[in-house]
Amino acid sequence: MADAPVVIAARRTPIGRRGRALAAVRVHELAAPVLRAALDDAETATGTTVEIADVLLGNCMGPGGNPARLAALAAGLDPAVPGGTVDRQCGSGLAAILDAAAAIRAGDRRARLAGGAESASTAPVRSIDGVPYDRAPFAPAGFPDPDMVRAAEDLAAHEGIERTRLDAHAARSHARAVAAYSAGRFADELVTVAGLDRDDAVGGAERVLPRLPALFPGGALTAGTSTRIGDGAAAVVVAPAGTAPGLAVRAGAIVGGDPALPGLGAAPAILRALSATGSDVGAIAAFEVVEAFASQSIAVLDRIGVADDDPRVCADGGALALGHPWGASGAVAVVRLFGRLVRGGAPAGTLGVAAASVGGGLGVAAVFEVVR
């Protein structure tokens, strides 16, 4: 697809655990620095001013009021640049990037800033008839609507995934993230916010994983095989083909599935996106699948025919190590692909996949190709 829109710049904040380093930073304040940094990178890459047509940000639990518009203004963009907020829950950041690419494909040749932002620490308390709730329903009455932790445990049981396999997956994610930090592989993608310059959940898990109690009696899931809820933001610049080197958006897919087993959603989304490109999993050099839970990651990999320990999958650690800022995580996956493939020097034509499973039984995925 020679005319595919291209991600030409990609940045993110470090991910802070809920209630810790970024606890006082509101959602638009998380997004603004990465919007600015991504745009500055894009202008450096192109050697010219990049006109931004829109800012599209995923967000799940923010205060409303269109955080994307607030972030655009806070980033110093011209007030003529609008903003739109996308809610596909944990797939929101990736869905926003696909929306930006679709707008360019439809004929508007201006670039877009897209990504996601989430401040779990400052998410407002919501209520129905005066009764507070932690999250809105993902499905209406008459449909399964499990809590995500319960759904992850149910998925492990449904797929026959044993605890030892879950623990090994989480330990591997942390070990890979520690190695990536030691090698400096995150340095060029991170934007320091409120003094935080690294993902603060990384490391140490492998020492305690075997000792952690199961979250449900007789179950397999533990706190160590569930991601840390986080605060963070990620943004990319999506531009028309030929603007600059980067990741061409070859194809995307958003699918629905069983709301009782939402962790499976990324698998059919990946397969559909691959089918649209005429590729298969063997052709993919890098996968970034949002690791909300170890059971979800393993189940998705099983369904697409990829081994748990495949070095192509979250090679520098995934959300189990880095943290999971809900609406930003899908965009973090794209920033990671950009770091691994574009900054990492992969040759033109190299393919990568970003994907997320989503509460309510959705899946979001995209296939990217390195262009030089």
Secondary structure, DSSP 8 states (H G I E B T S, - for coil): -TT--EEEEEEE---EETTSTTTT--HHHHHHHHHHHHHHHHHHHHTS---EEEEEEE-SSS-SS-HHHHHHHHTT--TTS--EEE--GGGHHHHHHHHHHHHHHTT--SEEEEEEEEEGGG---EEETTEEESS--SS-TTS----HHHHHHHHHHHHT--HHHHHHHHHHHHHHHHHHHHHTTTTTTB--BTTB-S-TT-S-HHHHGGGS-BSSTT-S-BGGGB--BEEEEEEEEEE-TTSSSEEEEEEEEEEE--TTSGGGTHHHHHHHHHHHHT--GGGEEEEEE--SBHHHHHHHHHHHT--TT-TTBSTT--HHHH-B-GGGHHHHHHHHHIIIIIITT--TT-EEEEEEEETTTEEEEEEEEEE-
